[in-house]
Amino acid sequence: MTKLSLEEIAAARRGRSSEARADAAVKFAVRVAEARGGVSEQEVEALKAAGFDDGELLEIVSHVAANTFTNYMNEVFKTDVDFPKVDREAA
C-alpha cells in the first residue's frame, strides 16, 4: 500500500530512511515527538535545507500531532487492538 520495501519500512520504524530527503523528514518527525514540539530553530532550518518548504514542514508536524492524538485516545479509552502486535525489531 505504501509502495515501500520491507527494508524501508523497518528503517522508518527505527526513525531512519535510506533516501536522504526522507531520512531528514523521519528524523525531524522523531525529534518533534521526543521534544513534544519544542524543536529548535536550527532543526527547522536543517529540514528546510534538506529541501522542505513550510507546507511540507507543517504536514510532518501535523502527522506527528495526529498520531499523538490517536495514541492518547486509545490509551484513555483502552481501545481493543484488532490486529496482531508487531515486533518492531523483528519487523
N, C-alpha and C positions, 0 to 999 in steps of 0.2 A: 504494500500500500504506500509506503514512503519512498519506494524505489532506492532504498539504501541497502548496501551489502550487510551481511551479518556482522562483519568486522567493524563497519562504520557504526552500526547500532551499538555494538559493545563499547566502542570508543566513546560514543556520546554518553553512555551510561557512566563512564568514568570521567566525564567532563572534558572530553577531547574530540578532535576530528583529524583525519589525515589530510584534509584540504585546509589551507591556511586561512581563508576567509571564514569558513565555517568554524574553525578552531577558535578564532578570535571571538565569534559570536557565542559559542558554547561556554568558553571560559568567562566571558563577561556575564552571561546568564547565571553561572555558578556564583560568581562574585556578588551579583545583585542579591541572590538568595542568601548567601552567607552573611552579607553586610546589612541585610534587611533594608535594602535600597540605599544605604549610606555609602555609595561608591564615590571615589574621588574624581575631581575634575580631570586629573591625569588619566584615569581609567576610561572616562568618557572620550577624551581626546584620542587615546590609543585605539579605541574602537572606530572612531571616525577616520583615523589614519589608515586603518585596515580596509577602508572603502565603504563604510556605513554612513548613511545620511540620518538626519534627525527622525524621519519617519520610521526607518528600519530600527533605530535605537529604541524608539517608542514601542515598536512591535515586540522587540525582545523583552523589554521590561513588562509589557502587558502580558506576555506568555508566562513570565515568572509569577506575576501577580495572580493570574487566573489559576495557575497550578497551586499556589499557596492557598488561595481562597477555597478551592476544591478540597485540598487536604484538610483544612480546618473544618469544613462542613462534615467531611467524612469522619473526622475524629470526634466532633461534638455529637453527631447523631449515630455513631457506631455503625456506619454503613456496612452491610454484608458485602463481602467481596465475592463476585460470582465468576471469577476466572482463576486459573491456577497461579499460585505465587511464583514469581520469577526470582531465581537465584542470580543476583546481579553479577556475581563473579563468574558463575558458570555460563551465563548468557554472553 
